[in-house]
Amino acid sequence: MGTYIARRVLSYVPVVILVSIFTFFILRVIPGDALVAMMGERQGMKPEDMARARAELGLDRPLVVQYLSWMGNGLRGDWGDSYWLHKPVTHAIAETVPVTLELGVAAFAITLIVAVPIGVLSAVKRDTVADYLGRLFAISFLSIPSFILSILTIILLGRWFKWIPPRGYVNPLNDPLGNLEQMVFPAIILGLSFSAGTMRLVRTTMLEVMREDYIRTARAKGVRERGVIRKHALRNALIPLITYWGVSIAALITGSVLIEVVFALNGMGRLTVDAINQRDWPIVQTVVLFFVLITLTINLVVDLLYGALDPRIKLG
Amino acid sequence: MQATEVAVLPERAYNLRDRPAGQRILHTLLRFCRAKPLGAVSAVIILLMVVGAVFAPIVAPQDYRRVNAREKLQGPSAQHWLGTDQLGRDMYSRIVYGARVSLVVGFVATFLGVGLGAAIGLFAGYFGGKTDMLLMRFSDAVQAFPGLILALAIVAALGPGLRNAFIAVSITLLARPARVVRSSVLAAKATAWVEAAHTVGASHPRIMFRHILPNVFAPIMVLASLVLGIAILIEASLSFLGLGVLPPTPAWGSMLNQAGALYFETHPYMAVVPAVAISLAVFSFNLFGDALRDVLDPRLRGS
């Protein structure tokens, strides 16, 4: 088991390195460096001043050196300074992390509450009205992009209830109601979007599991149907589900980016988009790297969890 | 006795294999429609969209760029079937021409992405060893990026526009085909006839194209049809963020842009129309991909 963990962790290191190289260099593909981007503030700099500013910022060094310097400093916690926001990158990102985190966790909770029961119901009552409704629900939310749902929801809320989602994030510890007001709709929409795929997978795996011999044995033993579903079928169906969540966390992040933009939430996704529009490369490269790290970490946790839950892997 | 002429009825070949190709295709299509009616319906919708996009000048003769301040913000009418936007442009024309962008980016990016991914998977699976490890690490790195983030990073680097949208979306799509093709190739490599071909001394390209590729074809088709929906979605998202095609080319996503958002509350059709267009397109491609997968290879369920 220990070697399993070590192997999984080690296999991520080269990926992280590759990703950081890719992120850094792709932003420097086109000619014209960051200084030109900053020029928007100070028009008409003399060439000597430009050269001096470049040397100050370290932009005249070869790209490989700049990359190594970025990563080297980064590993010590210094990811550079943002040109646009005039503060360290880590500060800018740290402000946005709680928002995205809250959104993601809330959406995931909603998925658990909504998708798993509906998936189970759909599988158990296969080909009935309940099943068709469940599948319709899934395919609708799978196809209607979450940002479109968000826009339509805001329009609906504005027209019918004369209500606009408030702007500016409030800490849930300070002002729980205000926070709820802000987060409830984005979280619900993201959660329902995410639950579509989950529901389908729960349905599929439950259908497969219900055909297994041990289900027949449990029923023959006299276990009540509810117990059969909960103790025998669902437990085994959950394992592939965990793997699926690991893979689809990327979809959750993608969805949250757009929802943050639509609802004007000050999260990591919105920061990325704004930074791109502002050509602020220090923020863009660091935040993209962080997104990838989060994805990889969750994948790693899922892998380890899977190894812990499935006895065939634990002992094998 | 004299030989009499007997009228000979033209005989229809009994086996489908012996009938003309047109009949074979029609038969397969009808069987698909009967087995998967939803898939057939979505295929029809897709076909209508494609035809509408290709024949856009005929289907939507009004100029989508024509700004007419006097006619702005009108609801659907006889003259403007889907109304006008805040600059007085005809929404119907913009939707039809927007279909061009979405479908073109969808198909081209899918073709490039799945093609490139399949090539990577083919070489990785076939040659194995260091090639495999290198290519798979590269594919892992690409897959580590959440979809939209990668597309955003590429567009950030290269700038907005149609060509860069192709590049961004294709690269985002290439990781999964690489994995799927690689596992198909590994399975095919283990078969007896590939081993035989190798023993006889067939060259690598020959083995790859004649023996391995046919086995890989079905999963690729299924993957491509599923990926099309994702490609359209990513393009719509990029356009929505203002990082897709440049104006004045209309795109469904940019019609939902925040710039027009001021008017959405009072004129909801401005948002509903492109929203329905995007949802319908993604929905149809998803359904069609599902139906295709069920027909071609039910083992790919859950992929």
Interface residues (C-beta under 8 A of the other chain):
Chain A: P14 V15 V16 L18 V19 F22 T23 I26 L27 R28 V29 I30 I139 L142 S143 I144 P145 F147 I148 I151 L152 I154 I155 G158 R159 L201 T204 T205 P240 Y244 I249 A250 A251 I253 T254 V257 L258 V261 T272 V273 I276 N277 V284 V288 F291 V292 T295 L296
Chain B: R137 F138 D140 A141 A144 F145 P146 G147 L148 I149 L152 A153 I154 V155 A156 A157 L158 G159 G229 L233 A236 S237 F240 L241 G242 L243 L256 Q258 A261 F264 E265 P268 A271 V272 A275 I278 S279 V282 F283 N286 L287 R301 G302
